[in-house]
Amino acid sequence: MIVDIFVQQIINGIVQGSVYALVALGYTMVYGILGLINFAHGEVVMVGAMVALTVLQALLAAAVAPLLAILLSLLAAMAVCMALGYGIERVAYRPLRNAPRLAPLITAIGVSIVLQNLAMMIWGREYHAFPLPLDNALHALGGAIITNVQIAIVLVAVAVMALLLLIVHRTRLGRAMRAVAENPAAAMLMGVDINRVISATFMLGSALAAVAGFMVSANYGIVHYYMGFMLGLKAFTAAVLGGIGNLRGAMLGGLLLGLIESLGAGYIGDLSGGFFGSNYQDVFAFMVLIAVLIFRPSGLLGERVAERA
Amino acid sequence: MTTVADTLLELRGIGKRFGGLAALSEVSLHIRSGEIYGLIGPNGAGKTTLFNIITGLYQLDEGTFQFAGSSYARCKPHVLAHAGIARTFQNIRLFANMTALENVMVGRHVRTHAGIWGALACNRATRDEERAIEKRAHELLHFVGIQRHSNTLAKNLSYGEQRRLEIARALATEPKLLALDEPAAGMNATETESLKELMKKIRDSGVTVLLIEHDVKLIMGLCDRVAVLDYGKKIAEGVPEEVRSNPAVIAAYLGGEVTEAPRPQAGEGLG
């Protein structure tokens, strides 16, 4: 029985960690290039989920085939989020490119509040059920249970991350991104238009956020205008844990954070003799953040933070 | 004289101030296609400032800037890179955590096109372009003689190899004018000699070379024409032999006139 719980928490951790990793990549890509924490990124995830919800509802009402409906709603969410990411950078960050660091941080929080409230006005304050038209069958795995959706989440996350690494390491755009991250002045002299690279970075990160938003909604079956806030903070923690600015670090940090949270929530009741319940789950993420900031501020795989600071 | 058909770069009356300090004033020069043009002067004479203006890192305050027949005052570096000006830095600025090959491939950026949609779609045109970029990058590494290090990270190359890599990366932009900021700095005599050969090879391949140097001896054996800057002004221009015997130049280098005024601190790179 104890083994079952352990395996179950590992499965849950990996699934949740995949989502964190996708969102953390958005934070880390922007930080790597601009040295900026885009605190509005969590809201992009939420908008992705909301758009997916609306499109999915409409398509299902129009009796579109389930898989096609899922694919189309995901693509719609990605398209809207890419436009949103582009817009956020243009409106909130680009005018402050040469301002003190605190200024874009404040606009980031401002954008976050604006997006939350816009979403509340458009989609309302209530919790929406996410209608996933799939047979969410359960499978036994090592004495624990894994659902179709969870399997899909992990597979899609792995595929998307592999695609991202391919783009960053094997394409002209990816090379330009790495060049700008390392040395903007030299990159400009190679003919790299920094503004375009930054826009593309925001768009790629936001596309990942849309995928993550779809995944969270599909996994929990619930969408809410406030869902991006906590998710964003945790993904930020994951990015810091892995070493912000480092793509592989964000992936590793996301996965680890998912596992730590899941195992922590699974065992905190036993460990504290029932005094704390699994609703203390969120505590673990932020304990990790504090511990990383105290003991290893550059994160597990990070080395470039010190150079940039 | 300045309207000669083979003029590649023409600067007239260039002025640049940093606060109240005139780093450059009334500097005019013209560089002809196919020559190696040397720019010398004591420390702080404004050489690097002029370089930064030519490559778009600084914006000029006064004067006109004509390159290959078009005016380029106040353009961003990537625009000038597109027009055909490439440079290297006095303190080498490679992409340290990228391989030598990737560094040169970044240099191809300005002559290629695939963007975010190409990266996402990975279509035929994008893949063909990618292959062409890699092929050209290999050729350039071969040209500067470091092809065996193509997969080495830039930061792990020796100093002389990093210098060559920076030149290869600049050549990858297909420049009409290659501007080299003290390429021989910190090199021993053998390395300097082989660098000289490389610069001649570059000129013979049809690229005009603009060379900043500190070391007068290097300039004399290599350049077709030379200009001398001192205190932000051009004090001489001509073939090396003329310039070497010019009294103003000798005074600038040997300190003929003693002055209490501090030298202008022209920006040596952006730091």
Interface residues (C-beta under 8 A of the other chain):
Chain A: I167 R170 T171 R172 L173 G174 R175 A176 R178 A179 E182 N183 A185 A186 A187 M188 L189 M190 G191 V192 D193 I194 R196 A200 M203 L204
Chain B: T55 G56 L57 K76 P77 H78 A81 H82 A86 R87 F89 R93 L94 F95 A96 N97 M98 E102 M105 V106 G107 R108 H109 V110 R111 T112 H113 A114 G115 I116 G118 A119 L120 C122 T126 E129 E130 I133 R169 A170 A172 T173 L270
